Amino acid sequence: MTSQSQGIQQLLQAEKRAKDKLEEAKKRKEKRLRQAKEEAIAEIDHYRLQREKEFRNKQTNVMGSQGNLSAKIEEQTAESVRNLTSSYHKNMESMMKKLLSTICDINPEVHPNFRHAV
């Protein structure tokens, strides 16, 4: 009977060691999964930062060229306004004289289509 009880004890101990080994393996697996997840998150963050940096560089290049275009357009607009102002001041006096002469100098004439009713 003692040999049976020793055999049972050995089986129980072997079962306990196997259970401990399984628990240890599960813990190592969990640890590896956690570590892999953290590495994946770090890699994703690194990739995201890299892509955002590339996007900002491209955006700066595009917006920079648009800034140059807007500066050119503003310069052209200012030049057009200066030209129009100059033209206005140059021609204002002659146009006012012509307009006033047209309005004020009236030559009373009978229209050719007017029929005299007699």
KAVENTA-V553900 format. One record per helix or strand of 2 or more residues. SS is the DSSP state (@ for helix, = for strand). FROM is the first residue (numbers start at 1). TO is the last residue. Records with the same first field share a line. If there is no record, write none. Layout:
SS = FROM-TO, FROM-TO
This chain:
@ = 2-104
